[in-house]
Each structure stands twice: as C-alpha cells, then as structure tokens.
Amino acid sequence: MTEVRHARVPEGLDGMRLDSALSKMFGFSRSAAVEIISSGGVDYAGQIADKAERVVAGAEIRVEWKPKEPVRVTETPVSDLTVVYDDDDLVVVDKPAGVAAHPSVGWTGPTVLGALLAAGFTVSTSGASERTGIVHRLDAGTSGLMVVAKSELAYSALKLAFRNHDVEKIYHAVVQGHPDPSAGTIDAPIGRHPRHQFKFAVTSDGKPSVTHYSTIEAFPAASLLEIVLETGRTHQIRVHMAAQRHPCVGDGMYGADPKLSATCGLTRQWLHATRLSFAHPRTSQTMTFESRYPHDLSHALDVLRG
C-alpha cells in the first residue's frame, strides 16, 4: 500500500539538501530518502525533485512511497569468521572480507549477525530487527575486529562508548603513493556522494569526521599506514584517503589504480581493523584485541616489498 505525506519545510532546515531534509522531517534513513527521490516520489514546490536540491523554509513537500518489507536475517555459517572472545555480555569476532556486519537492502551475501546466529550465539534484542546486537560496523570488503553485544546492558554501554569516542579503533591500510606529511590528521565532513547512491564523499554539509594517520612503511608505489579514527562514518578511511588522492590499494569504488590492484592480487580494498580496545560494559576492565593480516593482504605486502 502506498503512503503519502505532506509537510512544509521548517525554518531550521532552510538551505539543507533535500535528501537530508526528508530524513529529518519524515524519519527516513538517508539511503531511503535518496531512493524515494530517485524514483520520482517527491514533489517539492510543485515539481519532481532532485536529491541535491536545497530546500527553502516554508516550501511544501509531498512524499509518496511504498513501505518495503523488512530486511530479514539469514542464518548462514561463515567458516572463516573467527570468535576471538566470548562471554555473557559480548562476543568479539575477526571478520573476513566478503561478509557484511548485518543484512541490508541489496546485500545477498553472508553477515556477521547471521553467522553468529547460525553458530548458536544469542545476541541482544536491542536495535532494528535486521541488526540486533550490532554496535558498530565494518564494510563488507574490510576485514578485522568487530564486537557484538549479547546482553542489553552491553548493547547500551557499547553504543554509548562508540558515540562518545571511548573505543580505540586502529586500522592498517595500504594507500597509493606517499601521503605528505607522512603523519597527520584529516578533519573533513563526510556525507552522501552527490551523484552516486552508494558512495560517500567529503561534502560541506556532511557529518564531522576526523582521521589520524601515520606511515609505518613506504614502498615505491604505496604506503602502509596506521589509522586511528575519532569518528566512525561509513567508508570514512576510504573517503578521507581518496580525498587526499591516496585511495586504498584495491579500492576501485574510490579511484584505486586497477593495474596496481591486479599486480597485488587484490579484489577488495587493503584495509584491516587490526586493534580494538574498550572497557568491558559490566566489569569496566579494559579489553584489548589484535588481529593479524589475512592472506590476501599479506600477499599484497610481499608484492609491494618485492
């Protein structure tokens, strides 16, 4: 059944992009707002709207959309997903590439949540139905450490810890070229890409995003970096490094050289969540976990060093 809603743009949203305004006004996710706009479901000031259009306070918006069936969790075993820690409150896993954190529209592959349920784990019931227990995410093409909440106490405490930047998240990335300076901070807002639905970009109206990096090792064509995130935006490292003209090797979505990617044998971005540290939600004890590089990333390093 199709739903229709009308509203006028409030003063506080004057000048905001239409997709962002829809999200604020009607409670859509940003991706859902973009999809509704792209399908011609938004009439703004009497005309079919474009997602990048800037709204004006007082203008009338008419939205027509068909609610989707909820995304369901498929319990699918993942043989190379490793459980590195487990107790009554949480489970820490080492996620392989090719596995999403949770189900989403358009994703048909395995997920961390589905793998845990298939293995008999019980997770927190907090959160949307397709991502219960998920307190942070890694891109499907990024490997490394993730923590999932099993108890309601852990879900609330870990969500708060991530929101307050009290969790230490360290990544290693191999990027093209040599960042100059070799260590620094990228402070640039990230938002939806203005022309590509599934990409993100540095945008003036994006969310504050801060990435610290330092060079571990330099190769003729690339550099191995250690990266510490202050914020946790979708694709943050990939977007920030690409904006500096140093995309992650293997990351075709954000402009990586396909020849270098092929030489390294990579079919995904060289990006690994290598260290995760946080206070246990029940005991307050500091928990620290580390992960080694998987085979494809180690092989790429050998090629670059060779």
NORQUIHU-V645497 format. One line per field, one symbol per residue. phi: phi as a letter, one per 20 degrees, with the letter a starting at -180 (. if undefined). A space follows every 50 residues. Layout:
# NORQUIHU-V645497
phi=???
This chain:
# NORQUIHU-V645497
phi=.fdcccadffgfdgnfgffffffffdnfffffffffffenecddlncfed fefeedgnfedddcbdgefffdeefcfcfdedeebbbfdbcdcdeffnce fbfbfnedefcfffffffenfddgefofgebfnedacdggedepecdced dfgfffffgffffemedecdddbddfmcgcffbrcdcbfcbfffccfddc bfcfdfegbccdcbeebddgdbceddcdeedcfgmgfffffffemcffgn efgdnfffffgffemedbfebceebccbeffdemffdcccceffgfffff fgffff
